């Protein structure tokens, strides 16, 4: 637990097990000798909440962790895209657009199969349609899984959400729901141009980001 002295601003790192449980205790600041009040009752509540959250995540993902098909192998350097859409008309617009842009397209039939493939393979693009396999976008297991990935992994995946609730290429909406791009189904006939523009802007954004990380020695 990190504790900051209100008098001098010194931050102390104290192992949780060194603090008495469920009490209010006073610690002497080694720098200014002032007293720091620590309420370990709050620590217990936070610890319990964290454990409950971890348990909920384990239960949530366990429903989708079983593989439903054989392990697939793809050539190195192949751009992979997974399309989570069941409407044939929409697929007839999405898949050719992806293939024209050089993607190898995978099309699972259900969320469980999709989750298994996404956990096993480094997809460059994921296109998820609102209502796929009976699931809306709110609380969708695919989105929840991506949101739990480390930033270094997540930023390599281009997530596209398709819903009639969106205005195509609404960047603020995309940001709000942790997507890279949102598309209205009415604009699917222009999917190739939309994806080309969206991925180009994403590459430009992350080039600046990765260049900055490299300059400070973190990439």
Buried (B, 14 or more C-beta within 10 A) or exposed (E): BEBEBEEEEBEBEEEEEEBEEEEEEEBEBEEEEBEBEBEBEEBBEEBEEEEEEEEEEEEBBEEBEEEBEEEEEEEEEEBBBBBBBBBEEBBEBBBEBBEEBEBBBBBBEBBBBBBBBBEEBEBBBBBBBBBBBEBEBEEBBBBBBBEEEEEEEBBEBBBBBBBEEBEBBBEEBBEEBEBBBBBBBEBBEBBBEBBEEBBEBBEEEEEEEBEEEEEEEEE
